[in-house]
Structure formats: C-alpha cells, structure tokens
C-alpha cells in the first residue's frame, strides 16, 4: 500500500513509528516494508537513539 499517495494521507492520518521508518527508508514508496508490528519502529528508534547517545558519550570520554 502506498500510503503517502492516497487521499486519506492528506487528511492528517496518523501513522505509527514502523510506518514512518518504512516510508523514510524506502523513499516514501512503501509503508509496510518493516512489517505490520508497531513495536518494530519503536525498536529501531531506540536503537538509533542508543547509538547516537553512545557516540556522544564516547566523544566526551575520549576528550577528557
């Protein structure tokens, strides 16, 4: 399903994190490439946030 090109998308339809990441990673072509489980998007968000925080902490610790 190409969610972004439907009329309902223009009516501010709510999407979950999995659909948002799928749209981002596929260039807005597919909203279910990561599956239908809404937890998948949350795991991806937490993983990316964790990696970013780890890099910041590492940079701070190596600068000291």
Backbone bond lengths (Angstrom), bond angles and torsions (degrees), N, CA, C in turn:
res aa  C-N    CA-C-N  psi(-1)  N-CA   C-N-CA  omega(-1)  CA-C   N-CA-C  phi
1 X - - - 1.448 - - 1.525 108.90 -
2 X 1.282 117.16 130.74 1.459 122.07 178.54 1.521 108.83 -97.89
3 X 1.296 113.82 85.34 1.465 122.06 -172.31 1.515 112.90 -60.74
4 X 1.299 117.92 -39.31 1.461 120.55 -172.56 1.530 112.57 -70.93
5 X 1.318 117.60 -21.20 1.459 120.51 -177.76 1.524 113.04 -100.35
6 X 1.320 117.59 13.61 1.458 120.25 178.63 1.524 110.37 -97.04
7 X 1.306 115.68 160.48 1.465 120.18 -179.46 1.523 111.43 -67.04
8 X 1.331 117.09 -31.27 1.467 119.56 -178.56 1.524 112.06 -69.11
9 X 1.319 118.25 -23.04 1.465 120.13 178.96 1.521 110.69 -65.96
10 X 1.314 117.31 -34.29 1.456 121.24 -179.79 1.523 112.67 -72.69
11 X 1.321 117.29 -8.77 1.463 121.60 178.58 1.528 110.29 -97.23
12 X 1.326 116.83 27.84 1.458 123.38 177.68 1.519 112.39 56.25
13 X 1.322 115.77 47.55 1.454 121.21 176.90 1.527 109.36 -66.63
14 X 1.322 116.86 136.14 1.461 120.86 179.84 1.524 109.45 -78.11
15 X 1.326 115.42 136.40 1.455 121.12 175.02 1.520 107.79 -123.29
16 X 1.333 115.46 154.24 1.461 118.46 179.59 1.527 110.05 -90.59
17 X 1.324 115.79 177.00 1.466 120.73 -175.81 1.523 111.66 -63.89
18 X 1.323 117.63 -35.36 1.460 120.25 179.74 1.521 110.53 -64.35
19 X 1.326 117.23 -43.79 1.459 120.28 177.79 1.522 110.87 -65.16
20 X 1.318 117.42 -39.08 1.463 120.58 179.92 1.523 110.97 -64.15
21 X 1.336 117.55 -45.33 1.465 120.12 178.24 1.520 111.04 -65.86
22 X 1.336 117.06 -38.40 1.465 120.02 178.14 1.520 110.78 -62.12
23 X 1.331 116.68 -44.42 1.462 120.22 178.03 1.523 110.87 -63.17
24 X 1.326 117.31 -40.68 1.465 120.96 -179.90 1.531 111.27 -65.95
25 X 1.324 116.84 -46.04 1.461 120.75 -175.26 1.525 113.45 -73.90
26 X 1.330 117.70 -24.33 1.464 120.13 -179.67 1.517 112.48 -102.70
27 X 1.301 118.06 8.73 1.464 120.50 -179.74 1.514 112.26 67.13
28 X 1.325 117.04 39.96 1.476 124.60 177.55 1.521 112.95 64.93
29 X 1.321 117.90 27.13 1.464 120.35 179.75 1.521 113.15 -98.52
30 X 1.327 117.96 -26.92 1.453 120.18 -174.62 1.525 109.03 -148.22
31 X 1.315 117.00 131.31 1.461 119.37 -178.52 1.517 113.04 -101.19
32 X 1.326 118.73 0.02 1.464 119.82 179.42 1.526 112.61 -125.11
33 X 1.313 117.53 27.60 1.460 119.94 -179.47 1.526 112.30 -70.63
34 X 1.317 118.45 -23.07 1.464 121.89 176.82 1.522 112.04 -95.49
35 X 1.304 117.84 4.44 1.453 121.91 179.26 1.518 112.07 101.90
36 X 1.310 115.51 -174.45 1.467 121.68 -177.17 1.524 113.23 -100.76
37 X 1.327 117.61 -9.18 1.457 121.24 -176.72 1.527 110.36 -74.41
38 X 1.335 118.49 119.11 1.467 120.25 -178.86 1.528 113.26 -67.18
39 X 1.321 118.15 -20.24 1.466 120.50 179.11 1.528 112.03 -70.34
40 X 1.311 118.15 -24.25 1.466 121.11 -179.57 1.530 110.56 -60.88
41 X 1.306 117.61 -42.03 1.456 121.36 178.15 1.513 112.23 -66.45
42 X 1.322 115.98 -36.72 1.468 119.64 177.70 1.522 110.67 -66.83
43 X 1.334 116.99 -41.54 1.466 120.33 178.21 1.522 110.68 -62.69
44 X 1.315 116.83 -41.48 1.464 120.60 179.48 1.526 110.71 -64.85
45 X 1.318 117.26 -41.92 1.461 121.18 178.39 1.525 111.18 -62.97
46 X 1.325 116.69 -45.32 1.463 120.91 179.77 1.525 110.60 -65.08
47 X 1.326 117.65 -39.28 1.464 120.85 179.46 1.524 111.23 -63.97
48 X 1.309 117.00 -43.26 1.470 120.34 179.88 1.526 110.49 -68.17
49 X 1.326 116.94 -42.06 1.467 120.03 176.61 1.526 111.30 -62.59
50 X 1.321 116.47 -42.12 1.461 120.54 178.74 1.516 112.06 -62.58
51 X 1.328 116.81 -41.81 1.464 120.48 178.25 1.523 111.11 -64.85
52 X 1.311 117.04 -40.70 1.467 120.52 179.53 1.528 111.01 -66.17
53 X 1.322 116.79 -43.36 1.468 120.34 179.16 1.522 110.49 -65.42
54 X 1.332 117.50 -39.82 1.464 120.67 178.12 1.524 111.24 -62.36
55 X 1.321 117.17 -39.56 1.464 120.40 178.34 1.522 111.58 -66.18
56 X 1.315 116.69 -39.76 1.468 120.56 178.67 1.527 110.48 -65.38
57 X 1.327 116.55 -45.07 1.464 120.42 179.13 1.524 110.37 -63.27
58 X 1.321 117.11 -42.05 1.464 120.52 178.66 1.528 111.17 -62.51
59 X 1.320 117.02 -42.00 1.465 120.45 179.11 1.526 111.14 -64.05
60 X 1.320 116.59 -39.18 1.466 120.25 178.79 1.526 110.62 -67.30
61 X 1.323 116.92 -43.35 1.462 120.44 -177.74 1.527 112.61 -69.51
62 X 1.312 118.23 -33.65 1.465 119.80 179.05 1.521 111.61 -77.93
63 X 1.317 117.85 -21.37 1.464 120.99 179.37 1.525 111.52 -79.30
64 X 1.310 116.44 -19.73 1.474 120.42 -177.18 1.498 111.28 -82.85
